[in-house]
Amino acid sequence: MRPRRAAPPYGGHDGGPPLESLLDRVAHGDRAAFEELYEQVAPAMYGVGLRVLRDPAQAEEVAQEALVEVWRAAARFDARRGSALSWMMTIAHHRAVDRVRAAQAATDREDRVARLEVRRPYDDVVESVELTLDRERLRRCLAGLTELQRESVTYAYYGGYSYREVAELLKVPLATVKTRMRDGLIRMRDCLGVER
C-alpha cells in the first residue's frame, strides 16, 4: 500500500481540494476523488495502524480495510461532528484496535483449549481403575452365563463372527445360537446394570 506519489499535507494545502470536499464526492461514487483522497490519507492511516499494531504488514492491511470503509461510509461523514481527517483516522484506529482484540481473543481461546487438554495425573489413575473394574464386572457377568451362551457371545462380540459363523463353529443350529445369544445378552445387561 505504498502511495503512488508523495502525500501532500492534509486538507488540500498543496492546492488540492480539502478532504471534506473529496469525501462528499466519494459519497457520490467519484472514483477520481477517492484516488486523490487515498493519496492524501493512506500514509497517515498506515501510521495509525503501525503505532497500534507494531507490524508493518498488519498496518498495511488495516489501512486498506479503513480506506474501504471510508469508500463505503463516506455518505455518513458529518462535518459538524469533526474534521474529515479525524473521522478517517478514527476509522483506522478502530480497525487496528479491533485487530488487536481479535488476536488477543484468539490467544485466549488457544490458552483455554490448551488448559482443557492438559491431562492431570489423577485422571489417568481414575481411568485405569475404572477400566479394571469394568473388565472385572464383565468377566463376572460372562461367568454367570451358560457355556453355550458364553461361547456364542464371546465369538460374536469379541471374535467378530456372524451368527451363522458362530453356529458353524459350535456345530449347533443357527436358531439355537440366536436364542442363546439373546438370552445371554439379556442376562449380561441385567448383570451389568445397563438400563434399556
Secondary structure as UniProt FT lines:
FT   TURN            10..11
FT   TURN            13..14
FT   HELIX           19..27
FT   TURN            28..29
FT   HELIX           31..53
FT   HELIX           56..73
FT   HELIX           74..76
FT   HELIX           79..81
FT   HELIX           84..117
FT   HELIX           121..143
FT   HELIX           147..153
FT   HELIX           154..158
FT   HELIX           163..170
FT   HELIX           174..192
//
